[in-house]
Amino acid sequence: MKNYDLQSHLDAIYSSFPEGVQRPLIGLTANYAGTDATLRDRYYQQIVDAGGTPVIIPPIADKDVIVNTLEHLDALMLTGGGDYNPLWGNEEPSSQLHKINATRDLPELLITRLAYNRQIPMLGICRGMQTLAMALDGHVAQDLSLLRVETPPQPKRKFSSQPEPPAKQPLLKHSQDADREELTHTVTIVAGSELAGIYGEGTIAVNSFHHQAVDNPGPRFHVTATAPDGVIEAMESSEYKPIMGIQWHPEWLGEDGLPIFKWLVNQAKNFHVAKQLHHRVLTLDTHCDTPMFFPQNIRFEQRDPRILVDLHKMTEGRQDAVIMAAYLPQPKIGETFSSLVESAGKGLTPNAYANQIFDKIETIVEQNRQYLSIARTPADLYEDKRRGRKSIMFAIENGLALEHDLGNVKRFAQRGVVYITLCHNGDNDICDSARGCNTHDGVSQFGEQVIRQMNDHGIMVDLSHAGEKSFYDALEISQTPIVCSHSNCRALCDHPRNLTDDQLRALAKRGGVAHTTIYHGFLRQQGEASILDAIDHLEHAIQVMGIDHVGLGTDFDGDGGVCGLANSSELINFTLHLLRRKYSERDIRKIWGANWLRVMAEVQAKAVQR
């Protein structure tokens, strides 16, 4: 019998602590009919049954409403409904176009694109799958009759007895008159896909009710299920992200449809854990070359497609801090420094050029001082995080900036430079490069003085780009641990810029750190590199050095960036992959900067003692 005693219901809630079990928050886009925002109960009931907390999102295009909604979501579900206005795809309406739902279009395209930039897990169902394609560079056919589906090329037969491939079937009826629970046709699931992990490989029967369909998923997705007539029935992220679209309606299939909702809720749980971890842990990228682009009238407070690190991307990826390098190209014989830099640096000496870059960074920080700060010490970084500001630290990539003047070491230390990469791609007056000509057989006499001055003034010695003999020389000369701000493992990718296992062990023995970089050429020699390759290099370094000597230095805007980790907005994906591999919060904290800051604190403390 139903109990109408409110107090007894409250007593049951308050009988233990906490009042309820934490469940991830799943946003569900609402349909719109006339003057009503509506949603079939099957959608939110399946989310509840899968262990999530459903929240219905009305079709509102207000940017503040969307941004604030996304800030609290752990996942987003894009639901079914009316067709898209083809003008959103830069097309005129076909005579085959059915009824559109214009009220939903802009709000859902906006929330999808912003959720994508924030790495929020997403599931699109029917129209929701089409939303993913429309918002993320795919293509949706206005009607099934207009599909641009092509029969995939068939492999050549090796033997005459091998049967001919089956002919493509005529277009099926995808908009059924049957009951919603009725299974009406089959789909074939691609082996190895996320979908295969949910439902198994092979063929399953589904229910189907749609007029429009995705005929090109675009570069961000790959097809994971098709109907016998070739119509795309499912797609998922090709960028190692938890995003999936399906064309059928699992919300009507009860227990048989529940696994796809459990998949979304599990992804939401992981994302919730990653968000909370980033809230507690300082996340530091130890090397980017973004300042190279600042002379091009970059607006750091805008989401600028010309750069991989800006305020929006750092916020979306929940990144706290970045060390920005003043990169100086190394002239070859017969070249001048001025001939190698952008027009804004023409006529400047290397030292003046580095200082010009720092001037520009300081101007950008001043223009955004509510959200940005220049940090010099680990304590500065933690204070900025406490105050809700992003931090930028200064570094120099190529000791050419010293202009053979030891006094410039002190001047750069006073300016706030936290490390100097001794050389770049070519020998200089300090040491031989990994891409050099063995000019000094390692570190030069002047280079030895530079390293000692850096020790005296609290500047970290960075050996990324250095030749192997230079590496070992510097390791012996320096009185403090050295760092490699953006270097990978030669055992996995045989490139002279990468570190051998012996170098990694020697670095760890002296208390230093080596930070994995995501430049594709240092991750693998053939094929397209991805976030999985970066994780492999990190784990190899951990195996050789131990967890206390690793980290991440992306080399963003210096040609760094790979599939799944393409800019600062995707850095939380790195954490998600670490969590999937069962790294503890303590270890993730070390990887995300605690190891580096331990070395920085030691280098700066010993300088003060001197």
C-alpha positions as CSV (number, residue, x, y, z in Angstrom):
1,M,0.0,0.0,0.0
2,K,1.3,3.5,-0.9
3,N,2.6,5.4,2.1
4,Y,1.5,9.1,2.2
5,D,3.4,9.9,5.3
6,L,6.1,12.4,4.1
7,Q,8.0,12.2,7.4
8,S,8.4,8.5,7.2
9,H,9.9,8.9,3.7
10,L,12.3,11.6,5.1
11,D,13.2,9.4,8.1
12,A,14.2,6.6,5.7
13,I,16.5,9.0,3.8
14,Y,18.1,10.3,6.9
15,S,18.5,7.0,8.6
16,S,22.0,6.7,7.4
17,F,24.9,8.9,6.1
18,P,25.3,10.0,3.4
19,E,21.6,10.3,2.4
20,G,22.2,8.8,-1.1
21,V,24.8,6.9,-3.1
22,Q,26.8,9.2,-5.4
23,R,25.7,8.6,-9.0
24,P,27.0,10.3,-12.1
25,L,24.9,13.1,-13.5
26,I,23.6,12.4,-17.0
27,G,22.1,15.2,-19.0
28,L,19.3,14.2,-21.5
29,T,18.3,16.6,-24.2
30,A,14.5,17.2,-24.3
31,N,12.3,17.0,-27.3
32,Y,10.1,19.9,-28.2
33,A,6.5,19.9,-29.4
34,G,4.4,23.0,-29.7
35,T,4.9,24.8,-26.4
36,D,6.1,21.8,-24.5
37,A,9.6,20.4,-23.8
38,T,9.0,16.7,-23.5
39,L,11.0,13.4,-23.0
40,R,9.9,9.8,-23.2
41,D,10.1,8.2,-19.8
42,R,12.0,5.3,-21.3
43,Y,15.1,7.4,-21.7
44,Y,15.5,8.6,-18.1
45,Q,14.2,5.3,-16.7
46,Q,17.0,3.4,-18.5
47,I,19.5,5.9,-17.1
48,V,18.2,5.3,-13.6
49,D,18.3,1.5,-14.1
50,A,21.9,1.8,-15.4
51,G,23.0,3.6,-12.2
52,G,22.9,7.2,-13.3
53,T,21.1,10.4,-12.2
54,P,19.1,11.8,-15.2
55,V,18.7,15.6,-15.7
56,I,16.5,16.8,-18.5
57,I,18.0,19.7,-20.5
58,P,15.5,22.0,-22.2
59,P,16.2,23.3,-25.8
60,I,17.7,26.6,-24.9
61,A,20.5,28.2,-26.9
62,D,21.7,30.6,-24.2
63,K,25.4,30.2,-23.9
64,D,25.5,30.8,-20.1
65,V,22.8,28.2,-19.5
66,I,24.7,25.7,-21.7
67,V,28.1,26.3,-20.2
68,N,26.8,26.1,-16.6
69,T,24.9,22.9,-17.4
70,L,28.0,21.3,-18.8
71,E,30.0,22.3,-15.8
72,H,28.0,19.9,-13.7
73,L,27.4,17.0,-16.1
74,D,29.4,13.8,-16.1
75,A,27.9,12.6,-19.4
76,L,25.5,13.8,-22.1
77,M,22.8,11.8,-23.9
78,L,21.4,13.2,-27.1
79,T,17.9,11.8,-27.6
80,G,15.7,11.1,-30.6
81,G,13.1,13.3,-32.3
82,G,12.5,15.4,-35.4
83,D,14.8,15.9,-38.3
84,Y,17.5,18.6,-38.8
85,N,17.1,21.7,-40.9
86,P,19.5,21.0,-43.8
87,L,20.7,24.6,-43.7
88,W,22.8,23.7,-40.7
89,G,24.7,21.4,-43.2
90,N,24.9,24.2,-45.8
91,E,22.3,22.4,-48.0
92,E,19.0,23.4,-49.5
93,P,15.9,21.3,-48.5
94,S,15.2,18.3,-50.6
95,S,11.6,17.5,-51.6
96,Q,12.1,14.3,-49.6
97,L,12.8,16.3,-46.3
98,H,10.3,15.4,-43.5
99,K,9.2,17.6,-40.6
100,I,12.1,19.4,-38.9
101,N,12.4,20.4,-35.3
102,A,14.0,23.9,-35.5
103,T,13.7,24.7,-31.8
104,R,16.1,21.9,-30.9
105,D,18.7,22.4,-33.6
106,L,20.9,25.2,-32.4
107,P,20.8,24.3,-28.7
108,E,21.8,20.7,-29.4
109,L,24.5,21.6,-31.9
110,L,26.0,24.0,-29.4
111,I,25.9,21.7,-26.4
112,T,27.3,18.9,-28.4
113,R,30.3,20.9,-29.7
114,L,31.0,22.4,-26.2
115,A,30.7,19.0,-24.6
116,Y,33.1,17.6,-27.1
117,N,35.6,20.3,-26.3
118,R,35.3,19.4,-22.6
119,Q,35.8,15.7,-23.3
120,I,32.4,14.9,-21.7
121,P,31.2,11.3,-22.6
122,M,28.3,11.3,-25.0
123,L,25.8,8.9,-26.4
124,G,23.5,9.9,-29.3
125,I,20.4,7.9,-30.1
126,C,18.7,8.2,-33.5
127,R,18.5,12.0,-34.0
128,G,21.2,12.1,-31.3
129,M,23.6,10.2,-33.6
130,Q,22.8,12.7,-36.4
131,T,23.4,15.5,-33.9
132,L,26.9,14.2,-33.3
133,A,27.6,14.1,-37.1
134,M,26.1,17.5,-37.7
135,A,28.0,19.1,-34.9
136,L,31.3,17.3,-35.4
137,D,32.1,17.5,-39.2
138,G,30.1,14.6,-40.5
139,H,27.2,14.6,-42.9
140,V,23.5,13.7,-42.5
141,A,21.3,12.7,-45.5
142,Q,18.0,14.6,-45.5
143,D,16.1,11.4,-46.1
144,L,17.0,7.7,-46.4
145,S,16.2,7.8,-50.1
146,L,19.0,10.3,-50.6
147,L,21.7,8.3,-48.8
148,R,25.1,8.4,-50.4
149,V,26.0,4.9,-49.3
150,E,28.6,3.1,-51.4
151,T,29.3,-0.6,-51.4
152,P,32.8,-1.0,-49.8
153,P,35.5,-2.4,-52.1
154,Q,35.6,-6.2,-52.0
155,P,39.0,-8.1,-51.6
156,K,40.2,-10.0,-54.6
157,R,39.4,-13.7,-54.5
158,K,42.5,-15.9,-54.0
159,F,40.8,-19.0,-55.4
160,S,38.2,-19.5,-58.1
161,S,36.2,-21.7,-55.7
162,Q,35.8,-18.8,-53.2
163,P,32.1,-17.6,-53.4
164,E,31.3,-14.2,-54.8
165,P,30.6,-11.5,-52.2
166,P,26.9,-11.1,-51.6
167,A,25.2,-8.3,-53.5
168,K,24.1,-5.2,-51.7
169,Q,20.5,-5.4,-50.7
170,P,17.9,-2.8,-51.7
171,L,17.2,0.0,-49.2
172,L,15.3,-1.4,-46.2
173,K,12.4,0.2,-44.5
174,H,14.0,2.0,-41.6
175,S,10.9,4.0,-40.5
176,Q,8.7,1.3,-39.1
177,D,5.0,1.2,-38.3
178,A,5.6,-1.6,-35.8
179,D,5.5,-1.2,-32.0
180,R,8.5,0.5,-30.6
181,E,9.6,-2.7,-28.8
182,E,9.5,-4.7,-31.9
183,L,12.8,-5.7,-33.5
184,T,12.5,-4.9,-37.2
185,H,15.9,-5.5,-38.9
186,T,19.5,-6.6,-38.1
187,V,22.8,-4.8,-37.9
188,T,26.3,-6.1,-38.1
189,I,28.7,-4.9,-35.5
190,V,32.4,-4.3,-36.3
191,A,34.8,-6.5,-34.4
192,G,37.0,-4.8,-31.8
193,S,34.7,-1.8,-31.4
194,E,33.3,-0.4,-28.1
195,L,29.9,-1.6,-29.4
196,A,31.2,-5.1,-29.8
197,G,32.4,-4.9,-26.2
198,I,28.8,-4.1,-25.2
199,Y,26.8,-6.5,-27.4
200,G,29.4,-8.8,-28.8
201,E,30.6,-9.2,-32.3
202,G,28.4,-10.3,-35.2
203,T,24.7,-9.6,-36.0
204,I,22.0,-8.4,-33.6
205,A,18.3,-7.4,-34.2
206,V,17.3,-3.8,-33.5
207,N,14.2,-1.6,-33.7
208,S,14.5,1.3,-36.1
209,F,12.4,4.6,-36.6
210,H,14.2,7.3,-38.6
211,H,13.9,9.5,-41.7
212,Q,17.3,11.0,-41.7
213,A,20.6,9.1,-41.4
214,V,24.3,9.7,-41.2
215,D,26.0,8.9,-44.5
216,N,29.4,10.2,-43.6
217,P,30.5,10.1,-40.0
218,G,33.4,12.5,-40.6
219,P,37.0,12.3,-39.4
220,R,36.2,12.2,-35.7
221,F,34.2,8.9,-35.9
222,H,34.4,5.5,-37.5
223,V,31.5,3.3,-38.4
224,T,30.9,0.4,-36.0
225,A,27.6,-1.1,-37.2
226,T,25.7,-1.2,-40.5
227,A,22.3,-2.6,-41.7
228,P,22.3,-5.1,-44.5
229,D,21.5,-2.3,-47.0
230,G,24.7,-0.4,-46.0
231,V,23.0,2.2,-43.9
232,I,25.2,3.3,-41.0
233,E,23.6,2.2,-37.7
234,A,26.4,3.1,-35.2
235,M,29.6,5.1,-35.0
236,E,32.1,5.8,-32.2
237,S,35.0,8.1,-31.6
238,S,38.1,7.6,-33.7
239,E,40.0,9.7,-31.2
240,Y,40.0,7.3,-28.2
241,K,37.1,9.3,-26.6
242,P,34.0,7.9,-24.9
243,I,31.6,9.1,-27.6
244,M,29.1,6.8,-29.4
245,G,26.1,7.2,-31.7
246,I,23.5,4.5,-32.5
247,Q,20.6,4.8,-34.9
248,W,18.1,2.4,-33.3
249,H,16.2,3.0,-30.0
250,P,17.5,0.9,-27.1
251,E,15.4,2.9,-24.6
252,W,12.4,0.8,-25.8
253,L,14.1,-2.6,-25.4
254,G,14.2,-3.0,-21.6
255,E,16.9,-5.3,-20.4
256,D,18.1,-5.9,-23.9
257,G,18.7,-2.2,-24.4
258,L,20.2,-1.5,-20.9
259,P,23.8,-2.4,-21.7
260,I,24.3,0.7,-23.9
261,F,23.1,2.9,-21.0
262,K,25.3,1.1,-18.6
263,W,28.2,1.8,-20.9
264,L,27.4,5.6,-20.8
265,V,27.0,5.6,-17.0
266,N,30.3,3.8,-16.5
267,Q,32.0,6.3,-18.8
268,A,30.4,9.1,-16.7
269,K,31.7,7.5,-13.5
270,N,35.2,7.6,-14.9
271,F,34.9,11.2,-16.1
272,H,33.5,12.2,-12.6
273,V,36.5,10.7,-10.9
274,A,38.9,12.4,-13.4
275,K,37.2,15.8,-12.8
276,Q,37.5,15.4,-9.1
277,L,41.1,14.3,-9.3
278,H,42.0,17.4,-11.4
279,H,40.3,19.6,-8.8
280,R,42.6,18.2,-6.2
281,V,45.8,17.6,-8.1
282,L,48.0,20.3,-9.7
283,T,48.3,19.5,-13.4
284,L,51.5,20.9,-15.1
285,D,52.6,20.6,-18.7
286,T,56.4,21.2,-18.6
287,H,56.9,22.3,-22.2
288,C,55.0,24.1,-24.9
289,D,56.1,26.5,-27.7
290,T,52.9,28.5,-27.9
291,P,54.8,31.9,-27.6
292,M,56.2,31.4,-31.1
293,F,52.7,32.4,-32.3
294,F,52.1,35.4,-30.1
295,P,53.5,37.9,-32.7
296,Q,50.6,36.9,-34.9
297,N,48.1,38.9,-32.9
298,I,47.0,35.8,-30.9
299,R,44.2,36.5,-28.4
300,F,45.0,34.1,-25.5
301,E,41.5,34.6,-24.0
302,Q,39.9,33.4,-27.2
303,R,39.6,29.8,-28.4
304,D,42.1,30.4,-31.2
305,P,42.4,27.6,-33.8
306,R,46.0,28.8,-34.6
307,I,47.3,27.6,-31.2
308,L,47.0,24.5,-29.1
309,V,47.2,26.2,-25.7
310,D,44.9,29.1,-24.6
311,L,42.7,29.9,-21.7
312,H,39.7,28.1,-23.1
313,K,41.6,24.9,-24.0
314,M,43.4,24.9,-20.6
315,T,40.0,25.3,-18.8
316,E,38.3,22.6,-20.9
317,G,41.2,20.1,-20.3
318,R,41.2,21.1,-16.6
319,Q,44.9,22.1,-16.9
320,D,46.4,24.3,-14.1
321,A,49.8,25.3,-15.4
322,V,52.2,25.3,-18.3
323,I,55.8,26.1,-18.8
324,M,56.1,28.2,-21.9
325,A,59.4,28.1,-23.7
326,A,61.1,31.0,-25.5
327,Y,62.3,28.9,-28.5
328,L,65.4,30.0,-30.3
329,P,66.3,28.2,-33.6
330,Q,69.9,27.3,-33.9
331,P,71.7,28.9,-37.0
332,K,73.7,26.6,-39.2
333,I,77.1,27.7,-40.6
334,G,76.4,30.6,-43.0
335,E,73.1,31.4,-41.4
336,T,72.2,34.3,-39.0
337,F,69.8,34.1,-36.1
338,S,67.8,37.0,-37.5
339,S,67.1,35.1,-40.7
340,L,65.4,32.2,-38.8
341,V,62.9,34.1,-36.7
342,E,59.5,35.7,-37.5
343,S,59.4,39.3,-38.7
344,A,58.7,40.6,-35.2
345,G,62.2,39.3,-34.2
346,K,64.2,40.5,-37.2
347,G,67.2,42.5,-36.1
348,L,67.1,41.2,-32.5
349,T,69.9,39.4,-30.9
350,P,69.1,36.0,-29.4
351,N,69.0,37.5,-25.9
352,A,66.8,40.3,-26.9
353,Y,64.5,37.9,-28.8
354,A,64.0,35.7,-25.7
355,N,63.2,38.8,-23.6
356,Q,60.8,40.0,-26.2
357,I,58.9,36.7,-25.9
358,F,58.7,37.1,-22.1
359,D,57.5,40.7,-22.5
360,K,54.7,39.5,-24.7
361,I,53.7,36.8,-22.2
362,E,53.7,39.3,-19.4
363,T,51.4,41.6,-21.5
364,I,49.0,38.7,-22.1
365,V,49.0,37.8,-18.4
366,E,48.3,41.4,-17.4
367,Q,45.4,41.6,-19.8
368,N,43.9,38.5,-18.2
369,R,45.2,38.9,-14.6
370,Q,41.9,37.7,-13.2
371,Y,42.5,34.3,-14.7
372,L,46.2,34.1,-15.4
373,S,49.4,34.5,-13.4
374,I,53.1,34.2,-13.9
375,A,54.6,31.7,-11.4
376,R,58.3,31.3,-10.4
377,T,58.1,28.6,-7.7
378,P,56.1,25.5,-6.8
379,A,54.5,27.6,-4.0
380,D,53.3,30.1,-6.6
381,L,51.7,27.3,-8.6
382,Y,49.8,26.0,-5.6
383,E,48.7,29.5,-4.6
384,D,47.4,30.2,-8.1
385,K,45.4,26.9,-8.1
386,R,43.9,27.8,-4.7
387,R,42.8,31.2,-6.2
388,G,41.4,29.7,-9.4
389,R,44.0,31.1,-11.7
390,K,46.0,29.4,-14.5
391,S,49.8,29.6,-14.2
392,I,52.5,30.3,-16.8
393,M,56.2,29.7,-16.1
394,F,59.1,30.9,-18.2
395,A,61.7,28.6,-19.9
396,I,64.3,29.0,-22.6
397,E,64.7,26.4,-25.3
398,N,68.3,26.8,-26.5
399,G,71.1,28.3,-24.4
400,L,72.0,30.4,-27.5
401,A,69.9,33.1,-25.6
402,L,72.9,33.6,-23.2
403,E,75.0,35.0,-26.0
404,H,78.1,33.5,-24.4
405,D,77.6,35.8,-21.4
406,L,77.5,34.1,-18.0
407,G,75.9,37.2,-16.5
408,N,72.8,36.4,-18.5
409,V,72.1,33.3,-16.4
410,K,71.5,35.5,-13.4
411,R,69.5,38.0,-15.4
412,F,67.2,35.2,-16.7
413,A,66.9,33.8,-13.2
414,Q,65.8,37.2,-12.0
415,R,63.3,37.4,-14.8
416,G,61.7,34.1,-13.6
417,V,63.1,31.5,-16.0
418,V,62.8,28.1,-14.4
419,Y,64.8,26.0,-16.8
420,I,67.1,26.4,-19.8
421,T,67.3,23.7,-22.5
422,L,71.0,23.8,-23.1
423,C,70.7,23.4,-26.9
424,H,68.3,22.6,-29.7
425,N,68.7,21.0,-33.1
426,G,72.4,21.8,-33.6
427,D,75.5,22.3,-31.5
428,N,76.0,25.6,-29.8
429,D,78.7,27.1,-27.6
430,I,77.4,25.2,-24.6
431,C,77.1,21.6,-25.8
432,D,76.6,19.1,-28.6
433,S,73.1,18.4,-29.8
434,A,71.4,15.1,-30.5
435,R,71.1,16.4,-34.0
436,G,74.6,18.0,-34.1
437,C,78.1,17.4,-35.3
438,N,79.9,16.5,-32.1
439,T,81.6,19.9,-32.0
440,H,82.8,19.7,-28.4
441,D,82.6,16.0,-27.7
442,G,79.9,16.7,-25.1
443,V,79.7,19.8,-22.9
444,S,82.1,22.6,-23.7
445,Q,84.3,24.4,-21.1
446,F,81.9,27.4,-21.4
447,G,79.0,25.0,-21.0
448,E,80.4,23.7,-17.8
449,Q,80.5,27.2,-16.4
450,V,76.9,27.7,-17.6
451,I,75.7,24.7,-15.7
452,R,77.4,25.8,-12.5
453,Q,75.9,29.3,-12.9
454,M,72.5,27.7,-13.4
455,N,73.0,25.7,-10.2
456,D,74.0,28.9,-8.4
457,H,70.9,30.8,-9.5
458,G,68.2,28.1,-9.2
459,I,67.6,27.4,-12.9
460,M,66.9,23.8,-13.8
461,V,69.3,22.2,-16.4
462,D,67.2,20.7,-19.2
463,L,68.9,18.1,-21.4
464,S,66.1,17.5,-23.9
465,H,67.7,17.9,-27.4
466,A,71.2,17.3,-26.0
467,G,73.5,14.6,-27.4
468,E,74.2,11.5,-25.4
469,K,77.8,12.6,-24.4
470,S,76.4,16.0,-23.4
471,F,73.8,14.3,-21.3
472,Y,76.3,12.3,-19.3
473,D,78.7,15.3,-19.0
474,A,75.9,17.5,-17.6
475,L,74.8,14.8,-15.2
476,E,78.4,14.8,-13.8
477,I,78.8,18.6,-13.7
478,S,75.5,19.6,-12.2
479,Q,75.3,19.7,-8.4
480,T,71.5,19.4,-8.6
481,P,69.2,16.9,-10.4
482,I,68.7,17.6,-14.1
483,V,65.5,17.3,-16.2
484,C,64.4,16.3,-19.6
485,S,61.4,18.5,-20.2
486,H,60.1,16.7,-23.3
487,S,61.9,13.4,-24.2
488,N,60.7,9.9,-25.0
489,C,62.2,6.4,-24.9
490,R,64.6,5.2,-27.5
491,A,63.7,1.6,-26.7
492,L,60.2,2.2,-28.2
493,C,61.2,4.7,-31.0
494,D,64.8,4.7,-32.2
495,H,65.4,8.4,-32.6
496,P,68.5,10.3,-31.5
497,R,66.2,12.8,-29.5
498,N,64.9,9.9,-27.4
499,L,66.7,8.6,-24.2
500,T,68.2,5.2,-23.9
501,D,67.3,3.0,-20.9
502,D,70.8,3.6,-19.6
503,Q,70.2,7.4,-19.7
504,L,66.9,7.0,-18.0
505,R,68.4,4.9,-15.2
506,A,71.3,7.4,-14.8
507,L,68.9,10.3,-14.7
508,A,66.7,8.6,-12.0
509,K,69.8,7.7,-9.9
510,R,70.7,11.4,-9.7
511,G,67.1,12.3,-8.7
512,G,66.1,13.8,-12.1
513,V,62.9,13.5,-14.2
514,A,62.1,12.7,-17.9
515,H,58.8,13.9,-19.2
516,T,57.1,12.1,-22.0
517,T,56.4,14.3,-25.0
518,I,53.7,13.8,-27.7
519,Y,55.5,14.7,-30.8
520,H,54.6,12.0,-33.2
521,G,58.1,11.5,-34.6
522,F,59.4,10.7,-31.1
523,L,56.5,8.3,-30.3
524,R,56.7,6.0,-33.3
525,Q,58.6,5.7,-36.6
526,Q,55.8,4.5,-38.8
527,G,52.0,5.0,-38.8
528,E,49.9,7.6,-37.0
529,A,50.8,8.1,-33.4
530,S,48.1,8.4,-30.7
531,I,47.5,8.9,-27.1
532,L,48.1,5.2,-26.6
533,D,51.7,5.6,-27.8
534,A,52.3,8.4,-25.3
535,I,51.0,6.1,-22.6
536,D,53.3,3.3,-23.8
537,H,56.3,5.6,-23.6
538,L,55.3,6.8,-20.1
539,E,54.9,3.3,-18.9
540,H,58.2,2.2,-20.3
541,A,59.9,5.1,-18.5
542,I,58.1,4.1,-15.3
543,Q,59.3,0.5,-15.7
544,V,62.9,1.7,-16.1
545,M,63.1,4.7,-13.7
546,G,60.2,4.2,-11.3
547,I,57.1,6.4,-10.8
548,D,59.0,9.2,-9.1
549,H,60.9,10.3,-12.2
550,V,58.2,10.8,-14.9
551,G,55.8,13.4,-16.2
552,L,54.3,15.0,-19.3
553,G,55.8,17.8,-21.5
554,T,53.5,18.0,-24.5
555,D,55.5,20.2,-26.9
556,F,52.2,21.7,-28.0
557,D,52.7,24.3,-30.8
558,G,56.1,22.9,-31.4
559,D,54.6,20.1,-33.5
560,G,53.4,18.2,-30.5
561,G,50.0,16.7,-30.5
562,V,48.5,13.4,-31.5
563,C,45.2,11.7,-32.0
564,G,43.4,11.7,-28.6
565,L,45.8,14.3,-27.2
566,A,45.7,17.1,-29.8
567,N,45.7,20.2,-27.6
568,S,45.3,21.4,-24.0
569,S,41.5,20.7,-24.0
570,E,42.2,17.0,-24.3
571,L,44.7,16.7,-21.4
572,I,42.0,15.2,-19.1
573,N,41.9,12.3,-21.6
574,F,45.5,11.5,-20.4
575,T,44.1,11.2,-16.9
576,L,41.2,9.0,-18.1
577,H,43.6,6.6,-19.7
578,L,45.7,6.5,-16.5
579,L,42.6,5.7,-14.5
580,R,41.6,2.9,-16.9
581,R,45.1,1.4,-16.3
582,K,44.4,1.5,-12.5
583,Y,47.0,4.2,-11.6
584,S,46.3,5.5,-8.1
585,E,45.7,9.2,-7.3
586,R,49.1,9.4,-5.6
587,D,50.8,8.2,-8.8
588,I,48.8,10.4,-11.1
589,R,49.7,13.4,-8.9
590,K,53.4,12.6,-9.4
591,I,53.0,12.2,-13.1
592,W,51.0,15.4,-13.4
593,G,53.8,17.5,-11.9
594,A,54.7,16.6,-8.3
595,N,57.9,14.8,-9.5
596,W,58.9,17.9,-11.5
597,L,58.1,20.3,-8.6
598,R,60.2,18.2,-6.2
599,V,63.2,18.7,-8.5
600,M,62.4,22.4,-9.0
601,A,62.1,23.0,-5.2
602,E,65.4,21.3,-4.6
603,V,67.2,23.3,-7.4
604,Q,65.8,26.6,-6.1
605,A,66.5,25.7,-2.4
606,K,70.1,24.9,-3.1
607,A,70.5,28.1,-4.9
608,V,69.3,30.1,-1.9
609,Q,71.7,28.2,0.3
610,R,74.6,29.3,-1.9
